[in-house]
Amino acid sequence: MPHRTRPMAALLVFTGLNVVLVQTITPVYDFVCFLPYWERRREQRRQDRDAALAKGSGAT
C-alpha cells in the first residue's frame, strides 16, 4: 500500500471541522437573515400586501 490509513486522525479532523462549523453557524445565520436588504424587502412586501387588501376591500 502506498500510504497508511489513519482513521483516528481522520475522525479528529472531521470532528474538529464540525465543531468549528457548529460554532460559526449562528453568526452566519444572523448576518444572512437580518441584513437590512431583507428587512426592507419584507417591509415593502407587507406594504404591497396591505395596499392590495385595501384596494380589494374598497372595491367591494
Secondary structure, 3 states (H helix, E strand, C coil): CCCCCCHHHHHHHHHHHHHHHHHHHHHHHHHHHCCHHHHHHHHHHHHHHHHHHHHHHHHC
